[in-house]
Amino acid sequence: MVKLTIVGRVEDGLPLAQDQTYVNQQDNASFLFYKQQAEFILKQISKDSLLYPKMTILIDHHSFHFLVEKKICYIALSESSYPRKLLFHYLQDLQKEFDNFDETTLIKTISKPYSFVRFGKTIGRIRKQYMDTRTQANLSKLNASRKQELDVVTEHLNDLIQRRQLSDGVFGSSNVCFNHLELTMSSGYCVKMDTSDDHYSCYSCSFQSKLDYDR
């Protein structure tokens, strides 16, 4: 099932909306861990580190999937067993619904993360339609695209982090926290990005950095 959804602005990597209902039900360390990884992926997309319009990123027994359309990124986390083709149908439905919102000016001027609360409710409504993969509607989507190859690049989050380390030349405390993430990827505690100066904070070590989107 879909466990997390974030919609963000590609221009600066600012998360605009999330599924508020599901967040309230899953307020625990594991959920926060995956949310932080989604924010990290969004930031990499905004830096052109990920140049693909859609992609799958593996992390332990889960997978992140993202779709970029019209400078908006749609990211969802699911268990690895969830059908990937169905997940991208879900992201496409989000994209179509987002396009229906005549709020271009608002979206461009949002400065605080997750301020587009109205779309968060829309995400929750659409996500419910994809909870059960065995419904007639979802089976029809899978059967209709069964013969179509899904042209999606797949990568592991560890590889993405290591490439970012090499390209940025990260040293000191930030590098310690990166290494800690690689060692504790499945434990659910690390890591959060500071978008102002590319620092990270780790919930299970001493390094801390303030997340500040309003610089």
DOVO-436521 format. One record per residue: y, z, x of N, C-alpha, C in turn. Coordinates in nm, 4 decimals, padded with zeros to 6 digits. Last residue first. Layout:
<atoms>
      n_Y      n_Z      n_X     ca_Y     ca_Z     ca_X      c_Y      c_Z      c_X
        Y        Z        X        Y        Z        X        Y        Z        X
...
</atoms>
This chain:
<atoms>
      n_Y      n_Z      n_X     ca_Y     ca_Z     ca_X      c_Y      c_Z      c_X
  03.0782  00.4314  01.4639  03.1593  00.4331  01.5847  03.2776  00.3385  01.5691
  02.8893  00.5087  01.2716  03.0300  00.4917  01.2361  03.1202  00.4945  01.3579
  02.6352  00.5744  01.3328  02.6567  00.4364  01.2954  02.8048  00.4065  01.2739
  02.4775  00.7714  01.5431  02.6114  00.7567  01.4887  02.6363  00.6092  01.4602
  02.2705  01.0228  01.6395  02.2706  00.8929  01.5740  02.4026  00.8758  01.5033
  02.2793  01.1893  01.9475  02.3306  01.1826  01.8107  02.3276  01.0415  01.7578
  01.9938  01.2831  02.1205  02.1105  01.1972  02.1197  02.1524  01.1766  01.9753
  01.7944  01.4829  02.3367  01.8531  01.4607  02.2062  01.9725  01.3673  02.2194
  01.5084  01.5992  02.5037  01.6164  01.5014  02.5003  01.6643  01.4789  02.3576
  01.2922  01.7685  02.4884  01.4243  01.8288  02.4953  01.5374  01.7287  02.4819
  01.0562  01.6611  02.2351  01.0939  01.6946  02.3711  01.2396  01.7354  02.3723
  01.0119  01.5891  01.9749  00.9130  01.6772  02.0369  00.9383  01.6988  02.1851
  01.1965  01.4145  01.8812  01.1802  01.5380  01.8073  01.0816  01.6336  01.8735
  01.4286  01.2461  02.0824  01.2873  01.2724  02.0572  01.2723  01.4079  01.9913
  01.6628  00.9837  02.0775  01.6349  01.1263  02.0687  01.4915  01.1465  02.0269
  01.8211  00.7436  02.2911  01.7160  00.7803  02.1983  01.7040  00.9313  02.1926
  02.0926  00.5107  02.3276  02.0154  00.6285  02.3654  01.9135  00.6582  02.2571
  02.2794  00.3000  02.2916  02.1387  00.2723  02.3203  02.0629  00.3920  02.3761
  02.5283  00.3710  02.2008  02.5111  00.3498  02.3441  02.3647  00.3422  02.3852
  02.5221  00.3494  01.9196  02.6494  00.3381  01.9897  02.6309  00.3130  02.1383
  02.2780  00.3935  01.8048  02.3253  00.2559  01.8096  02.4543  00.2409  01.8878
  02.0216  00.5741  01.9141  02.1649  00.5895  01.8967  02.2257  00.4509  01.9125
  01.6999  00.5962  01.7647  01.7967  00.5232  01.8448  01.9383  00.5626  01.8113
  01.4295  00.8209  01.8015  01.5414  00.7729  01.7221  01.6472  00.7075  01.8096
  01.0776  00.8463  01.7600  01.1876  00.8444  01.8519  01.3071  00.7951  01.7722
  00.8357  01.1050  01.7571  00.9386  01.0432  01.8378  00.9635  00.9052  01.7772
  00.6256  01.1935  01.5899  00.7395  01.2801  01.6192  00.8572  01.2104  01.6852
  00.3484  01.1033  01.5426  00.4497  01.1087  01.4399  00.5688  01.1972  01.4700
  00.1239  01.0355  01.6892  00.1419  01.1754  01.6502  00.2526  01.1955  01.5491
  00.0896  00.7849  01.7889  00.0169  00.8164  01.6663  00.0408  00.9587  01.6168
  00.2446  00.7783  02.0204  00.2717  00.6823  01.9134  00.2047  00.7200  01.7821
  00.2715  00.9251  02.2508  00.2532  00.9973  02.1251  00.2736  00.9076  02.0043
  00.3124  00.7593  02.4659  00.2016  00.8541  02.4733  00.1715  00.9185  02.3390
  00.5373  00.6159  02.3949  00.4137  00.5424  02.4217  00.2929  00.6350  02.4221
  00.7235  00.8245  02.3788  00.6859  00.7508  02.2584  00.5538  00.6787  02.2790
  00.7473  00.8922  02.6446  00.6902  00.9900  02.5531  00.6455  00.9223  02.4244
  00.8781  00.6705  02.7430  00.7416  00.6975  02.7874  00.6729  00.7955  02.6951
  01.1244  00.7103  02.6103  01.0461  00.5896  02.5866  00.9010  00.6130  02.6251
  01.2028  00.9502  02.7296  01.1707  00.9493  02.5874  01.0929  00.8241  02.5482
  01.2455  00.8655  02.9883  01.1469  00.9704  02.9620  01.1046  00.9666  02.8172
  01.4562  00.6896  02.9466  01.3285  00.6371  02.9900  01.2169  00.7380  02.9672
  01.6582  00.8684  02.8774  01.6160  00.7677  02.7798  01.4792  00.7136  02.8158
  01.6891  01.0142  03.1135  01.6309  01.0794  02.9967  01.5827  00.9796  02.8945
  01.6519  00.7472  03.3515  01.6877  00.8839  03.3171  01.6186  00.9322  03.1927
  01.6968  00.4039  03.2378  01.6561  00.5066  03.3316  01.6866  00.6438  03.2740
  01.6409  00.0672  03.1550  01.6652  00.2020  03.1052  01.6130  00.3043  03.2043
  01.6804 -00.2148  03.1733  01.6834 -00.1304  03.2912  01.7124  00.0139  03.2547
  01.6585 -00.3959  02.9696  01.7784 -00.3130  02.9723  01.7900 -00.2293  03.0991
  01.4154 -00.5218  03.0166  01.5355 -00.6036  02.9995  01.6634 -00.5221  03.0120
  01.2323 -00.3098  03.0335  01.2502 -00.3997  03.1469  01.3803 -00.4778  03.1364
  01.2551 -00.1927  02.7780  01.2799 -00.1152  02.8995  01.3119 -00.2067  03.0175
  01.1731 -00.4048  02.6169  01.3103 -00.3560  02.6062  01.3468 -00.2735  02.7297
  00.9079 -00.4174  02.6881  00.9946 -00.5320  02.7179  01.1412 -00.4915  02.7121
  00.8211 -00.1727  02.5864  00.8141 -00.1979  02.7297  00.9039 -00.3143  02.7695
  00.8593 -00.2167  02.3108  00.9322 -00.1096  02.3803  00.9342 -00.1339  02.5308
  00.6784 -00.4250  02.2625  00.8206 -00.4433  02.2342  00.9044 -00.3408  02.3103
  00.4393 -00.3021  02.3235  00.4836 -00.4159  02.4041  00.6321 -00.4414  02.3858
  00.4284 -00.1088  02.1194  00.4304 -00.0679  02.2600  00.4826 -00.1789  02.3500
  00.4032 -00.2639  01.8884  00.5297 -00.1962  01.9144  00.5400 -00.1493  02.0598
  00.2513 -00.5840  01.9272  00.2376 -00.4394  01.9173  00.3696 -00.3741  01.9559
  00.2893 -00.8749  01.7176  00.3073 -00.8051  01.8447  00.2872 -00.6561  01.8226
  00.2704 -01.1978  01.5780  00.2248 -01.0587  01.5744  00.2373 -00.9967  01.7134
  00.4370 -01.4423  01.3840  00.4095 -01.3882  01.5169  00.3712 -01.2412  01.5032
  00.3099 -01.6373  01.1262  00.3824 -01.5146  01.1590  00.3400 -01.4667  01.2972
  00.2267 -01.8396  00.9080  00.2831 -01.8617  01.0410  00.3725 -01.7438  01.0789
 -00.0601 -01.8371  00.7395  00.0639 -01.7606  00.7471  00.1158 -01.7681  00.8911
 -00.2012 -02.1191  00.5870 -00.1939 -02.0345  00.7054 -00.0582 -01.9646  00.7086
 -00.3416 -02.1471  00.2687 -00.2232 -02.1646  00.3526 -00.2269 -02.0668  00.4696
 -00.5430 -02.0872  00.1022 -00.5657 -02.1981  00.1930 -00.4479 -02.2226  00.2864
 -00.4314 -01.8787 -00.0476 -00.5513 -01.8543  00.0342 -00.5719 -01.9629  00.1377
 -00.2274 -01.8696 -00.2245 -00.1915 -01.8956 -00.0839 -00.3113 -01.8816  00.0090
 -00.3498 -01.8148 -00.4641 -00.2653 -01.9343 -00.4556 -00.2341 -01.9708 -00.3116
 -00.4718 -01.5707 -00.4176 -00.5559 -01.6893 -00.4351 -00.4755 -01.8177 -00.4184
 -00.2466 -01.4012 -00.4046 -00.3364 -01.4145 -00.2903 -00.4207 -01.5413 -00.2989
 -00.1414 -01.4326 -00.6612 -00.0595 -01.4662 -00.5436 -00.1474 -01.4867 -00.4216
 -00.3541 -01.3378 -00.8151 -00.3103 -01.4770 -00.8306 -00.2271 -01.5214 -00.7108
 -00.3557 -01.0726 -00.7414 -00.4711 -01.1564 -00.7073 -00.4352 -01.3044 -00.7173
 -00.1125 -00.9939 -00.8566 -00.1267 -00.9936 -00.7113 -00.2464 -01.0763 -00.6651
 -00.1691 -01.0269 -01.1322 -00.0540 -01.0942 -01.0710 -00.0696 -01.1030 -00.9193
 -00.3875 -00.8600 -01.1726 -00.4018 -01.0038 -01.1919 -00.2893 -01.0805 -01.1235
 -00.4341 -00.6126 -00.9152 -00.3789 -00.6570 -01.0422 -00.3889 -00.8089 -01.0512
 -00.5169 -00.5296 -00.6676 -00.6181 -00.5900 -00.7552 -00.5639 -00.6292 -00.8917
 -00.3336 -00.3940 -00.5217 -00.3573 -00.5324 -00.4822 -00.4520 -00.6053 -00.5769
 -00.0956 -00.1882 -00.6368 -00.2364 -00.2194 -00.6590 -00.2599 -00.3664 -00.6278
  00.1749 -00.2095 -00.5567  00.0939 -00.0938 -00.5195 -00.0551 -00.1228 -00.5290
  00.3520 -00.3983 -00.6364  00.2614 -00.4341 -00.5280  00.1730 -00.3182 -00.4841
  00.5183 -00.2957 -00.8226  00.4416 -00.4128 -00.8630  00.3357 -00.4504 -00.7590
  00.6545 -00.1023 -00.6821  00.5508 -00.0594 -00.7756  00.4618 -00.1754 -00.8196
  00.8486 -00.2531 -00.5503  00.7361 -00.1982 -00.4747  00.6215 -00.1571 -00.5661
  01.0371 -00.3026 -00.7494  00.9550 -00.4134 -00.7012  00.8321 -00.3615 -00.6266
  01.1463 -00.0431 -00.7814  01.0892 -00.1151 -00.8959  00.9954 -00.2266 -00.8493
  01.2406  00.0182 -00.5250  01.1362  00.0997 -00.5864  01.0677  00.0286 -00.7009
  01.4417 -00.1768 -00.4985  01.3271 -00.1773 -00.4079  01.2110 -00.1000 -00.4691
  01.6211 -00.0858 -00.6917  01.5549 -00.2152 -00.7105  01.4312 -00.2253 -00.6224
  01.7105  00.1452 -00.5729  01.6361  00.1552 -00.6991  01.5599  00.0261 -00.7278
  01.8476  00.0352 -00.3599  01.7334  00.1222 -00.3346  01.6468  00.1377 -00.4586
  02.0633 -00.0841 -00.4692  01.9513 -00.1703 -00.4345  01.8275 -00.0888 -00.3992
  02.2265  00.1409 -00.5030  02.1830  00.0642 -00.6201  02.0632 -00.0251 -00.5872
  02.2971  00.2274 -00.2498  02.1973  00.3033 -00.3255  02.1422  00.2222 -00.4422
  02.3982  00.1500  00.0166  02.3766  00.0589 -00.0962  02.2663  00.1158 -00.1845
  02.3967  00.3232  00.2288  02.4996  00.3440  00.1269  02.4795  00.2558  00.0036
  02.2445  00.3355  00.4621  02.1800  00.3596  00.3323  02.2809  00.3873  00.2206
  02.5053  00.4299  00.6901  02.3675  00.3838  00.6620  02.3197  00.4255  00.5244
  02.8406  00.3235  00.6398  02.7462  00.4346  00.6514  02.6063  00.3868  00.6147
  02.9845  00.0954  00.5902  02.9886  00.1504  00.7264  02.8903  00.2649  00.7463
  03.0237 -00.2071  00.4155  02.9507 -00.0800  00.4245  02.9503 -00.0313  00.5694
  03.1330 -00.4597  00.4084  03.2225 -00.3491  00.4438  03.1522 -00.2135  00.4501
  02.9396 -00.6393  00.3310  03.0050 -00.6607  00.4597  03.0866 -00.5401  00.5044
  02.8750 -00.5435  00.0785  02.7726 -00.5437  00.1821  02.8347 -00.5588  00.3202
  03.1144 -00.5962 -00.0612  03.0663 -00.4594 -00.0421  02.9683 -00.4519  00.0740
  03.1196 -00.8768 -00.0601  03.2267 -00.8007  00.0047  03.1818 -00.6591  00.0353
  02.8869 -00.9389 -00.2076  02.9039 -00.9843 -00.0702  03.0080 -00.9024  00.0041
  02.7573 -00.8902 -00.4477  02.8280 -00.7806 -00.3818  02.8522 -00.8139 -00.2349
  02.5841 -00.9805 -00.6638  02.7118 -01.0427 -00.6282  02.8017 -00.9373 -00.5632
  02.2477 -01.0024 -00.6245  02.3573 -00.9070 -00.6249  02.4851 -00.9759 -00.5772
  02.0620 -01.1956 -00.5788  02.1198 -01.1897 -00.7130  02.2362 -01.0920 -00.7234
  01.9656 -01.1487 -00.3283  02.0566 -01.2621 -00.3445  02.1248 -01.2613 -00.4812
  01.7861 -00.9479 -00.3859  01.9084 -00.9137 -00.3128  02.0117 -01.0246 -00.3279
  01.5825 -01.0943 -00.5016  01.6556 -00.9976 -00.5835  01.7882 -00.9601 -00.5164
  01.4950 -01.2425 -00.2828  01.5460 -01.3129 -00.4010  01.6290 -01.2189 -00.4874
  01.4084 -01.0322 -00.1168  01.5150 -01.1222 -00.0730  01.5775 -01.1961 -00.1909
  01.2008 -00.9215 -00.2651  01.3187 -00.8408 -00.2328  01.4364 -00.9299 -00.1969
  01.0253 -01.1375 -00.2598  01.0784 -01.0913 -00.3885  01.2030 -01.0059 -00.3679
  00.9687 -01.1425  00.0120  01.0389 -01.2557 -00.0474  01.0973 -01.2194 -00.1835
  00.8274 -00.9034  00.0368  00.9548 -00.9188  00.1067  01.0362 -01.0347  00.0487
  00.6020 -00.9724 -00.1228  00.6870 -00.8584 -00.1573  00.8250 -00.8710 -00.0921
  00.4933 -01.1752  00.0293  00.5383 -01.2041 -00.1080  00.6345 -01.0952 -00.1539
  00.4228 -01.0237  00.2470  00.5348 -01.1167  00.2622  00.5814 -01.1708  00.1272
  00.2082 -00.8848  00.1337  00.3248 -00.8106  00.1823  00.4448 -00.9028  00.1980
  00.0264 -01.0860  00.0921  00.0850 -01.0196 -00.0238  00.2103 -00.9428  00.0155
 -00.0398 -01.1462  00.3553  00.0219 -01.2491  00.2718  00.0899 -01.1878  00.1497
 -00.1635 -00.9094  00.4374 -00.0337 -00.9468  00.4935  00.0370 -01.0530  00.4096
 -00.3153 -00.6601  00.2505 -00.3085 -00.8051  00.2756 -00.1699 -00.8486  00.3220
 -00.3737 -00.3582  00.4296 -00.3036 -00.4227  00.3176 -00.2886 -00.5718  00.3482
 -00.4739 -00.2467  00.6563 -00.5699 -00.3095  00.5653 -00.5027 -00.3821  00.4485
 -00.2662 -00.1176  00.7784 -00.3115 -00.2443  00.8365 -00.4081 -00.3189  00.7453
 -00.0237 -00.0025  00.5438 -00.1480  00.0184  00.6171 -00.1980 -00.1173  00.6655
  00.3200 -00.1016  00.6001  00.1998 -00.0888  00.5178  00.0832 -00.0484  00.6060
  00.6678 -00.1294  00.5813  00.5531 -00.0719  00.6519  00.4365 -00.0607  00.5547
  00.9181 -00.3804  00.5934  00.8258 -00.2969  00.5160  00.7118 -00.2507  00.6054
  01.2452 -00.5099  00.5926  01.1358 -00.4523  00.6716  01.0486 -00.3648  00.5822
  01.4666 -00.7636  00.5910  01.3837 -00.6871  00.4993  01.2605 -00.6407  00.5777
  01.7965 -00.8381  00.6863  01.6584 -00.8168  00.7285  01.5867 -00.7255  00.6299
  02.0358 -01.0924  00.6552  01.9844 -00.9667  00.6017  01.8373 -00.9565  00.6409
  02.1168 -01.3459  00.7226  02.1704 -01.2349  00.8013  02.1370 -01.0976  00.7422
  01.9533 -01.5102  00.5615  02.0981 -01.5017  00.5376  02.1592 -01.3759  00.6000
  01.6637 -01.3310  00.6270  01.7221 -01.4388  00.5477  01.8708 -01.4107  00.5284
  01.3786 -01.2169  00.7785  01.5232 -01.2298  00.7945  01.5705 -01.3522  00.7180
  01.1265 -00.9833  00.7393  01.1728 -01.1159  00.6997  01.3239 -01.1165  00.7117
  00.8561 -00.7953  00.8846  00.9959 -00.8172  00.8491  01.0232 -00.9635  00.8194
  00.6275 -00.5292  00.8869  00.6488 -00.6713  00.8631  00.7962 -00.6900  00.8304
  00.4259 -00.3017  01.0644  00.5578 -00.3359  01.0137  00.5629 -00.4864  00.9935
  00.1194 -00.1410  01.0003  00.1877 -00.2627  01.0447  00.3259 -00.2694  00.9816
 -00.1107  00.1142  01.1189 -00.0133  00.0575  01.0260  00.0450 -00.0713  01.0846
 -00.2504  00.2593  01.3004 -00.3273  00.1948  01.1933 -00.2356  00.1398  01.0838
 -00.0251  00.1924  01.5590 -00.1471  00.2669  01.5240 -00.2224  00.1950  01.4126
  00.1477 -00.0890  01.4807  00.1689  00.0468  01.5296  00.0566  00.1347  01.4738
  00.2577 -00.4261  01.5100  00.1494 -00.3299  01.4921  00.1869 -00.1946  01.5513
  00.4593 -00.6356  01.3349  00.4575 -00.5476  01.4517  00.3574 -00.4358  01.4257
  00.5171 -00.9662  01.2377  00.4375 -00.8454  01.2144  00.4322 -00.7658  01.3443
  00.7949 -01.1611  01.1153  00.7093 -01.1108  01.2219  00.6314 -00.9902  01.1731
  01.0442 -01.4141  01.0769  00.9483 -01.3196  01.0204  00.8453 -01.2840  01.1266
  01.2173 -01.5422  01.2441  01.2637 -01.5112  01.1082  01.1680 -01.4200  01.0329
  01.2466 -01.4187  01.5813  01.1676 -01.4840  01.4778  01.2206 -01.4478  01.3393
  01.3587 -01.2892  01.7912  01.4238 -01.4118  01.7485  01.3512 -01.4818  01.6343
  01.4459 -00.9894  01.8956  01.3392 -01.0498  01.8157  01.3983 -01.1720  01.7470
  01.6815 -00.9481  02.0212  01.5602 -00.9232  02.0992  01.4377 -00.9799  02.0280
  01.9217 -00.9681  01.8951  01.8516 -01.0930  01.9253  01.7317 -01.0724  02.0158
  02.0133 -00.7305  01.8041  02.0460 -00.7626  01.9434  01.9836 -00.8947  01.9871
  01.9003 -00.7128  01.5550  02.0458 -00.7325  01.5624  02.0908 -00.7692  01.7033
  01.6385 -00.6583  01.6265  01.6689 -00.7851  01.5600  01.8175 -00.8151  01.5713
  01.6706 -00.4013  01.7225  01.6281 -00.5068  01.8147  01.6571 -00.6446  01.7567
  01.7374 -00.2686  01.4863  01.8363 -00.2776  01.5932  01.8000 -00.3854  01.6938
  01.4958 -00.2887  01.3494  01.6155 -00.3509  01.2936  01.7218 -00.3691  01.4018
  01.3367 -00.1286  01.5156  01.3072 -00.2714  01.5018  01.4288 -00.3456  01.4484
  01.4601  00.1223  01.4685  01.4555  00.0658  01.6037  01.4317 -00.0846  01.5979
  01.4064  00.1552  01.1993  01.5457  00.1452  01.2423  01.5548  00.0858  01.3833
  01.1285  00.1779  01.2155  01.1870  00.0674  01.1392  01.3327  00.0461  01.1794
  01.1114  00.4169  01.3582  01.0612  00.2942  01.4197  01.1166  00.1717  01.3476
  01.2124  00.5931  01.1676  01.2846  00.5749  01.2935  01.2397  00.4477  01.3647
  01.0101  00.5783  00.9789  01.1453  00.5350  00.9427  01.2272  00.5078  01.0684
  00.8000  00.6949  01.1144  00.7948  00.5522  01.0850  00.9316  00.4977  01.0454
  00.9018  00.9629  01.1267  00.8626  00.8891  01.2470  00.8647  00.7389  01.2207
  00.9269  01.0332  00.8618  01.0470  01.0208  00.9433  01.0192  00.9420  01.0706
  00.6547  01.0469  00.7905  00.7413  00.9477  00.7282  00.8668  00.9251  00.8120
  00.5722  01.2620  00.9509  00.5119  01.1312  00.9679  00.6001  01.0219  00.9086
  00.7236  01.4780  00.8505  00.7440  01.4314  00.9875  00.6878  01.2916  01.0096
  00.8382  01.4034  00.5122  00.7614  01.4777  00.6123  00.7779  01.4126  00.7483
  00.8813  01.3126  00.2181  00.9739  01.3726  00.3139  00.8970  01.4618  00.4116
  00.7906  01.1478  00.0096  00.7231  01.1461  00.1393  00.8109  01.2072  00.2492
  00.9419  01.1463 -00.2168  00.8027  01.1885 -00.2305  00.7346  01.2072 -00.0953
  01.1818  01.0440 -00.1329  01.1789  01.1806 -00.1838  01.0363  01.2346 -00.1942
  01.1022  00.7820 -00.0733  01.1501  00.8710  00.0330  01.1407  01.0160 -00.0121
  01.0526  00.6757 -00.3237  00.9392  00.6993 -00.2343  00.9771  00.7919 -00.1197
  01.3155  00.6644 -00.4235  01.2112  00.7379 -00.4948  01.0963  00.7735 -00.4017
  01.4545  00.4940 -00.2447  01.4901  00.6355 -00.2567  01.3792  00.7179 -00.3216
  01.3925  00.2612 -00.0278  01.3334  00.3021 -00.1550  01.3520  00.4530 -00.1712
  01.7126  00.1770  00.1134  01.5713  00.2092  00.1231  01.5233  00.2512 -00.0152
  01.9840 -00.0071  00.2677  01.9149  00.0530  00.1531  01.7703  00.0823  00.1870
  02.0997 -00.0730  00.5159  02.1810 -00.0691  00.3948  02.1145  00.0082  00.2818
  02.1200 -00.0100  00.8587  02.0340 -00.0067  00.7394  02.1185  00.0135  00.6146
  02.2744 -00.2216  01.0892  02.2975 -00.1091  00.9991  02.2008 -00.1141  00.8816
  02.2826 -00.4223  01.2812  02.1638 -00.3374  01.2722  02.1807 -00.2176  01.1814
  02.4898 -00.5987  01.2773  02.5071 -00.4778  01.3575  02.3883 -00.3817  01.3493
  02.3793 -00.8326  01.1527  02.4981 -00.8399  01.2383  02.5117 -00.7192  01.3311
  02.1796 -00.7678  00.9736  02.1427 -00.8174  01.1059  02.2608 -00.8121  01.2017
  02.1419 -00.4914  00.7722  02.2343 -00.5978  00.8095  02.2048 -00.6405  00.9533
  01.8373 -00.4138  00.5879  01.9460 -00.3901  00.6817  02.0270 -00.5138  00.7119
  01.6142 -00.2268  00.4012  01.6915 -00.3507  00.4038  01.8134 -00.3258  00.4908
  01.2936 -00.0878  00.4194  01.4335 -00.0767  00.4587  01.4952 -00.2163  00.4575
  01.0182  00.0876  00.3009  01.0949 -00.0361  00.2944  01.2397 -00.0073  00.3312
  00.6900  00.2123  00.3220  00.8304  00.2263  00.3602  00.8969  00.0905  00.3525
  00.4383  00.1554  00.2283  00.4755  00.2952  00.2481  00.6231  00.3166  00.2779
  00.2365 -00.0361  00.0273  00.3643 -00.0358  00.0978  00.4149  00.1079  00.1065
 -00.1193  00.0000  00.0834  00.0000  00.0000  00.0000  00.1246  00.0000  00.0870
</atoms>
